[in-house]
C-alpha cells in the first residue's frame, strides 16, 4: 500500500553519517585494544582480545545541526595486516522510506595507529585528507588524523567538484562528520590514556589512519552518474545534513503548497523559492524577510511557481546556485537529475550569443559540472555571465506562467556569494 500524507515517511541517514558512525566505532575498538590485556595465538598469528574490546553494538555521533544520533554497528572486529593491528567496523545504510541505490549498502571504516616515520619509510604518496586533533588536556601533543578512501569509494579525477582532484570522493560535510566523530573518542579520558599508553618511546607524532570503504561500492557506482563526473572506482560519500529526508513526490508538493499557504496567512505576497536548505540559508541572510516567506521547492520549480501564482502571490524570488538556475534557464522546471540533465552545450551556445570568445565557450562545453563553470567565471570576476543567465531564468518563468508577475532571480556562488541579482527583466 502506498504511504499517504497521514503517515509520515521515515527519515534515513546519508552515506556520510554512516561512515562517521563506522569510523567512531573502529576508533573505539583500537583505543580499547591499547588498554586491554593481549594474548597471542601462535598457531594462526591472530591477536585475540577480550570481547568487550572488539565488540561494539552501537555508537552515537554528532550531526551538523547539533543533534546526536545513535547507530547500530553491523560488524566490528580487531585484525592484523602486514604486522599492523587494525580495527574494523561497519554500518548498514538505512535510507528510510525513500531509498536510493545505496540503501542497504555496508559502509565500513578501518582505524589503525602508525607513526610519521612509518609512513615515510613505506613511501606513501597517495592523496588523502588530514587534520590535527588536539587533545584538550594535552594541546601540545595532537594526534595526526588521516582520512582515506578505500575499496568502493571513488576517486575524483576531474575538476569542478567540492573535492580536489586525486582525493577520495568524500564530500566536505561527511569529512567533517567523520573527523568530529573520531575526535570525540580521542578527546575523552579513555582516548587520552590510550594515546599515551601506546605512544612511541621517542615521542614521535602519532598518526591515526581512518579508511572508509564500501565493499560493493564499485558495482553500485555503475548505477550513478559518478563516471560522467570523473569519479572512478566507487561511490561518493555524500550528505549535507547527515539525514535523508524521505518524501514522496505528492508529499513534497503538498509541503510546497502548505508553505505558500503559511506565507499568505502571515500576510505576505512575496515568496522566496530555493532548491534546498543551503540556498535557503543564504537567501535568508540576503533578503531578510519573514521566515514564512522562504519555501524550499526542491526539484519541483514549475509546480512551485504555478501554485504560488494560483494562490495569489504577487512576487516570486528564486535563489540558487548556477546548476539549478541554468536548468530553469534551459526551460527545465523539474530539476532532478532523473528528470533533466544539465546541458553544458546549451550554456556554451548562450555564452557565444552573449559575445564571449570561442576559448571560453569551449571551456564551458568541456566542463565537468556547473560548479566548475561557476567557479571559472567567479575567478574571472565576471558577474555579467551570471546576470545574463538570471535574465533567461526570468524569461522562462514568465513564459511558463504567462502572467505579468514580478520576478527576481539571485544566483549564488558555491560559497553563497551573490553573483547576480536580476529583477523583473526579460532576456531579449
N, C-alpha and C positions, 0 to 999 in steps of 0.2 A: 504493500500500500504506500502511496506517495505521501510523504510527510507534508502536512499543511502548516499554515501560519499559526494554528492553535498549539502546535507542538514545536517549540524552538529546536532548531538543529544544533547538534552537539559540536562544539569547537574542537579543533585539533591543534597539533603542535608542529612547528616547522622542522626541517632537517637541521637547521642551526641550533634550535633548542635541544633537540635530541643529541646532537654532537656535544653540546655543552654538558648535558647530564652524564653522558658516557665518559667524557673527559674527567669530570669530577670524581666519578666512581673509580676510574682507573688510578687517579692520583691518590685517592684514599687507600686503595689496595697497596700501592707501592710505599706509601707512608707507613701503613700498618706493618709491612714487611720489615722495615727498618727498626721497628720497636718489638719485634717478635723473636722468639727463640726458634732458630732454624735447625733442621736436621737434613743431612744429605743422603739420598738413596743412591748408593754406589752402583747399583745394578743398572739403573736407567739414566742416571745423571740428572734426574729431576730434583728440584728443591721442593721439599714438602714443607708445608707451613700450616699452622693451626687454622681451622675452618674460619674462625672469626676474622682472620686477616684477609682471606681471599674471597669470602662470600659477602657480597653486597646485595641487599634486596631492593633498596630504593635510595634515592638522593633527592635533595631539594636544592633548587638553583634560583638565583635572582633573575628577573626579567627586566627588560628596558623600562617598563612603566612603573617599576618599584615593587611589583608584586613578587611572590615566590610560589613556585610550582614544584610539586613532588612527582618524580618519575620512577616508574618501576624498572629495575635493571633486569634485562633479559638474560644475560650471561655475564659471569665475571670469573677471572682466573689469574693465577700467577704462573709464569713460564720462563724458560731461558731460551735465548737465541744468541749464538756466537759468544757464549760465555757471559752474556749480559742478562740480568734478571729484569723482566718487564711485567707490567700488569696490563690486562686487557679487560674491557667492559663494553657492553653494548646495550642499546635501547631499540625497541621496535617502534617505528614511527606510526603514530595514530593520527590521521588527517581529519578525524571527526566524520561528520555526515556528508561532507562534500569532498570525497577523496580524490587525490591526484595520483600520478603514476608512481610516486614514491610511497604511497600508503602501504604499510606492512613491511617496508624495507628495514633491514637491520643496519643501524648506524653505530659504528664501533669507534673506540678510541684506545690507543695504547699509551702507556706512560712509562718512561724509563729515565733514571738519573745517569748522567755522564759528566765528564769534565771538558773544559775548553781544550785541554791538551789532547784528550782522546779524539775530539772532533778534528783537530788539526792533523793528528797523526793518521787518521783514517782518510784524510784528503777530501772531506765532504765539501762540495762546492755548490750544492743544489740551492735553489731559491726557496726561502721559507719566511714566515713572519716571526719576529722576535719581540720580546718585551722584557723589561726588568721588573721584578716583583719585590719591592722592599718589604721585609717582614717588620711589622710595627715595633717590636721590641728590639730588633737589630737592624735599623735602617741602613747601616753602612755595609751590610752583608746581604745584598739581594741575590735572589735566585734568578738565573737567566732562563726564561721560558721560551721555548721554540715550539711553534705550532706548524705542523707539516700536513701535507695531503698524502694519503696512502692509496692503496688499491681501491679503485672505483670512484675516486674523487678526481674530477677533471683538472686539467692544467690549462691556463689561459695562454693562447698563442697569438692573439690579435689585440691591438689597442682598442680603446673605446668603452671598456667595461670599468666597473668600480674597483677591479683588482688588477694590479700591474701584470704585464706580460711575463710569463715564466713562473708565475706563482700559482699555488693551488687555488681552485675556484671556490674559495671560502669567502663569502661577502663580508663587508666591514662589521655589520651588526652581529652576525654569528661569531666572527672572530673575537669581538669584544665579549660576547657572552661566554665563549669558551675560556678566555683568559680570566674573566671575573670569577667563574665557577671554580677554576683551578686555584686562583689566588685565595679564595675562601678557605681552602684546605691548608695552603701554605702559611696563611696568616694566623691560623689557630694555634693554640698552645700545643696541640697534637703535632701539627706540622713543624713548629719551631724545634721541638725536641728531636723529631726525626731528622731534620736537616742537619743539626749539629752532631747527632749521633753518627750520621753517615758521611760527614764532611771529610775530605781527604786530609792527610797529615800535613801537607804543605799548604793548606788553606786556600787551594785554588777555587776559583769561582765555580759553583756547581751549576749544571745545566739540567733542566727538566724538559725532556722532549715529549711532546704530545703529538701523536699521529692519528689523524682522523681517516677512517676508511669506510667504504660501503661495499660489502662483499659482492653484491650483484649490480654495483653502480655502472659498470661498463655496458651491461645489457640494457639497463634502464635508460641510459643516456641516448640510446638509439631511438627512443620514443619522445625525445625532447628536441629543442632547437639548438642544443649545445654545439653540434658540429658546424652549423651555419655561423654561429657566433665565434667560432675559433676556440672552443673549449673541447679539448680532446681527452679521451681516456676514462671518462666517467661523468657523473652528475655534478651539479653545483650544490654547495651547502648554502642555503638561502634563508631569508626571513628578515623583516624589518622590525617586527614586534615580538617574534617568538611564537605567535599564535596564528593558526589558520582559522579565519572567520568563516565558518560553514554557513552557506546561504544559497538557497535555490534561486533561480532567475526570478520567479514570481515573488519570492520573499524579498529579494533585493529591490525589485521595482516598487514593491509595497513600501519598503523603507524610504526610498526616494520620495514617493508620493506623500508619506507621512511627514517627512522633513519639510517639504514645501508647505504642507498644511500648518505645521508648527510656526513657520516663518510668517504666514498670513495671520495666524492667531496672535502673533506678537506685534501685529500692526505694520509689518514690513511689506514693501512692494519690490524689494530688490533681493535677488538670490545670488549667492556665490557658489558655483559648482566647481568641484575639484575631483580628480580621479581617485584620490585616496588620502590617507591621514597625513602623510608627509607634506603634500601640496597644500592641504587644508591648514596645517600648522603655519606654513609660510604666508598663506593668504590672510590668516587671522592677524598676523603681525603687520602686514602691509595695509590692509583695508580698515581694520579697527571698527568693525561693525558688531552688532549684537550677535551672540553665539548662534541664535536661531537662524541667522542669515546664511550660515555655512552648511552646505549639503554635499555629501560625497556621492557622486554619480557613478563611481566605479567605471565599468566599461559600457554603461548604457547612456551615453551622451544624448543620443537622439530622443530617447524616451524622456530623459530629464528635461530637455529643452521644451519639448511639446507639452509635457504635463504642466510645466511652470506657466506657459502662456495660456493654456486651457483654464488654469485656476486663477488667472488674472494678474500674474506677476508682470510688472512694467519694465523691469530692468534685469538683465542677465549678465553676470560676470563669470567668465570661465578662466580658471587659473591652473596652470600645469607646466610640466617640462615639455621640451620640444617633441619628444616621441609621440605622446598622445595628441598634442596640438597639431602636429604635421598630419596625423591620420585624419583628424577632423578637416584640416585644410584640403585634404585629398578627397573629401566627401564621404569618409567612413565614419558613421556615427555609432557603430558597435566596435569598440577599440580593442577588445580582447584579441590576443594573437590567433585564437582559433577562428575568429570571425573576419579579421583583416590583417594583412601584412603591411609593414611599413615599406612603402615603395621609394627607395632612395633614388631610383632613376627619375621619378617624377620631381622629387625635390631638386635634383640636378638640373632638370629642364626649367623649373621655376627660376633657379639662380641665373641660368643663361638668359632667360627673358628679362630678368632684372638687371642685366648688364655686367654680371660677374664674368671674369675671364675664364677661358677654357680649362686652365690648370685647376682652378678652384672647383669648377663644375665636375671635372673628372675625379677629384679627390672626394667630393660628396658621393658620387656614384659608387666609388670603390670603398667607401667607409664601411665599417663593420656594424655600427649601431648609430642610432640617432644621437646618443650621448657623445659619440666621437665627433659627429658633425657640430653639435652644440659647443663642445669644448674647443674645437678649432676656431669657430667664429668668436667665441668668448676670448680666446687667446689673442686674436687679431683686434680685439676691442671693437668689433663690428656689430653694432646693435641694429643696423639697418636691415640686415637679413632677417632677424627675429621679428622686426616690425612688419616686414612685408608678409611673413608667414602669418602674423597676427591678423593682418587685413584679410588674408584669404580665409582664415577661420571665421571672421565676422561675415564675410560674403556667403560662405557655405551655410552658416547657421541661419542667416536671413533667407536664403534660398529654401532651406528646409521648412522654416516656419511660415514663410510667405506672409509676413506681418511686419509692420513698421514698429519694431521694438528696440529700445536702447540696449546695445550690447557692448561689453568691454572684454577684451582679451589680454591677459597678462601671462607672458611666457617667462618661465624661470630657468635659471641655470641649474646644474646638478647640485649646487650648493645653496640654492634658494635665492640667489641674487636676481633682481628684476632685469631681464634682458629686453623686454618690450612691454609697453603698456599702451594699447591701442583702443581708442574709444569711438564707437559709432561709425567708423569709416567703412566704406565698401571698396574692395580692391577692383581697380579698373585695368 
